[in-house]
Amino acid sequence: MAVRSALINVMTAAALKAARGMIRDFGEVEQLQVSVKGPGDFVTQADLKAEKVLRTELTRARPGYAFLMEESGATPGTDGRHRWIVDPLDGTTNFLHGIPQFCISIGLERDGELVAGVIYEPVRDEMFWAEKGQGAFVNDRRLRVSARRKLSESVIATGIPTLRGNVDRDLYLRTLAAVMGATVGVRRFGAAALDLAYVAAGRVDGFWEFGLQPWDMAAGIMLIREAGGYISGLRDGKRDVMASGDVVAANDHLHLPLAALLKDAMKGAESP
């Protein structure tokens, strides 16, 4: 049985507490009060309630840590070394439409380096968690990226640009066509944090998306690295994917071939 550290226990407890209200709201999704944050990007009462619970619980357990949260932005802390990076509800559009594919994502930075991550999927009660040097797990089962070695045998997840984004759609469609032509299939689930967790779990063999935010990625980056996978910036190939926003992730065999395929497709889009 996997032994969770005090830090992971703090993170999982906060996620579980926030999820209780979220599940109640999901059961009454048609009655939710919804305000429009932008075209195709909604913020619900469930988002805001979950963020409040997470902030309260994490602050109680670790006073002074800074926060970077999707809804309320950056909040400095007195600690100076630690920062929580939180998406209280990733997959909001799915949630609003009654699609049970959404999650809570909590990452922790220490001195600018990711050291722990938790992604909780309430509907299936799956708690993905990882801590630097300790491996990645779902509930109490150890995670490992898939062992597939050929793109032609792989399933790859992606996120499709929406109205709200500044992503070049023609550029994206070229990458989509390239991956469709080289793999068994492409999946679009609608929650980037869960997509990254699924790469770590070996459920999909890889993932790419443009225009992600740090709170979409922080916990998932930790999971993938601790499960033996690779994630990098799609345009520059660097490991500092939090600053990039355009990312590619896969197991150790497929990361380079998938990145090369995507970059070739992007070159075709950018050439005159």
PyMOL commands that set and color helices and strands:
alter all, ss='L'
color gray80, all
select helices_A, chain A and resi 6-27+29-31+45-61+92-96+151-153+169-182+192-201+214-226+241-244+255-270
alter helices_A, ss='H'
color red, helices_A
select strands_A, chain A and resi 34-38+41-44+66-69+73-75+82-90+103-110+113-121+126-131+135-138+141-142+155-158+185-187+206-209+230-233+247-250
alter strands_A, ss='S'
color yellow, strands_A
deselect
rebuild
show_as cartoon
